[in-house]
Amino acid sequence: MKIGVGSKNKTKVNAVTHLLKDYPMFDGAEVAGIAVKVEEFGHPKSLEETVEGAVNRAKQAYVGNEYGFGIESGLMNVPQTKSGYMEVAVCAIYDGEKIHLGLSQACEWPKKAIEGILHKGLDGSQAMKAAGFTSNEKLGEEEGLVGLFTKGRTNRTEYNRGAIMMALMHLENSEHY
């Protein structure tokens, strides 16, 4: 069985690869990161944009594979947060007919980084660097915001795993979905 992941980002590909080992239905699956065409709108600024990005990635990754996985992180409005937003990862799995969605846990970006995303059109890595929180140009391909601000207690691969696991509930329990 061939699985495409709509990204070359190792935090996304590794999360799918390692998690699928726990699922008998994916026994022996070959997972490959696929370079996909991504609409250039900067960092997703709403749950709708984030879901759209994940679905787009999944559908592109499906071509030539039995399943396409798309993972996108972005902002969503959350009342009573300090900035008004939280970051969430969305996983979309496309099986050629249906989309299966799952979301990760969510966290709030520091206010300085939110300003860079919302007002300057920066992506998360750029915003964190511009705000002085990291010198890493590709923070989102390494530990991510969650690794940096949890002081290594978790990382972006683990964060992505949560969204993937929630989407996989649909496939494992398809009779209920």
N, C-alpha and C positions, 0 to 999 in steps of 0.2 A: 504494500500500500504506500502510495506517495502523498505526502502532505506538503503543501506550499505555505510559507509564512510570508506575508506581504511586506517584507522589510529585510534588509541586510544587518539591521541593528542586533548585535549579539544578545542584548538583554531580552529581546523578544524571541529570537530564534532559540536561544538556550532555554528559556522558560517553557516553550512548547515542547522542545526535544525532551527535556528531563521530566516534565509532568506526564507526557503521554506514556512513559514507561510504567506508570501506575494504572493504566487502563488496558485491560485484556483485549478490548476491541481494536486497539492500535498496536498489538503485539507485532514486532518486526517492521513497524512503519519507518519509512525513510523521510526525514524532515529536511527541507531545504529552504533557505532564505531566498526570496525572489525580489529582485529590484523592480519596484512598481512606480508608476507615474503618480505623483502626489500633487494635488492642487496646491498651488503656492498661496496660501492665505495666512501664513505665519502659524503661530500657536493657536489651536482651536479655542475659541472664546465662549463656547456654549456646549451644553450636552448634545444638542442637535448636530453641531459641527463635528463633535468628537465621534458620535455614532456614525455619521455619514462617512467620515474618514476611515473608520474601522471597516465598515461594510465595503467601501470602495477597495480597500487593500485586500480584503478577503476574496472578493470577486475576481480581482486581477490574479491573486495567488492561486486560485482554483484552476486556472487554465493549465491543462496537462496533468492535473493532480486529482485525487479522489476527494480531497477536502482543501479548502483555502481558509487560512487563519489570518485575520487582520486585527492588529492591536494599535490603538491610537489613544494617546493621553491628551487631555484638555481640561479646560475650566468648565465649571458649572456654577450657576448662581446658588448660593446657600445663605438663607437668612441667618442673621445674628453672628456671622463670621466677621472677623476684623476687617477684611478686605471686601467682603460680599461674595467671594468665590472660594471654591475648593477645586483641587485637581483630582481627576478620576481617570482610570484607564478603562477603556471599553474593548472587549474582545468580541469580534464577530467571526463566526465559523460559517462558511458557505459550503453546502453539500451538493450544489448544482440545482437545487430546488428551493431550499429554505435557508433563512438566516437564523442563526442561534446566537443570542447575545448574552453577555455577562459583564458585570462591572466589578472593579476592584474596590478596596477600601479607598477612602478619600482623605486628602490632607490639604492644608492651606499653605500657599506660597508666602514667603515674607513680603511685606508691603512693597519694598523697593523692587523686588522682582516682578510683582504684579503690575507695577507701573510700567516697567519695560515691556511687558507682554501686551498690556492693554493700550498704552499710549505711544509706544515706539515700534510696535509690530515685531518685537524680538521673539525668538523661540525660547523655550525654557532654559537651555544651556547658555544662550547669549544673554538672557536677562539675569541669570545668576552671576555670570562673569561681570557684566556691566555694573551690577549692584555691589561687587566686591566680595562675594561669598566664595568664589572659586577662581582659579586660573585655568581650569580645565575647559577647553574649547568644546568638548563633546561630553559634557557631564551626563547627558541622557543616554549615552552609549556605555556608560560605566555605572557608578553607584546611583546616579540620579539624585534629585532633591531629597528623596526619602533616605538614601544612604548617608548623605551629608548631614541632614538635620536629625536623624536618629542616632548619629554618631556611630554608624556601622552596625546597628542592631538589625537592620534589614537593608535591602538594596532594591534597585529597580527590577532586577530579574524576579525577585520574590513578589514584588508589587504586581508585576504583570501576571504572575502565576495565579493570583487571586481572581483576576478577571477571566482568565482562560478556564479555570476550574468551574466558575459559575456558568460559563457558556457550555461547557462539557456536560453539565447536568441535563441539558436538553437531549443530547445524543444518548446518554446512558439511560435515560428514562423517557424515550421517545413516545411511548404509549400515552404519556400524560401531557405531551406538548403537541 
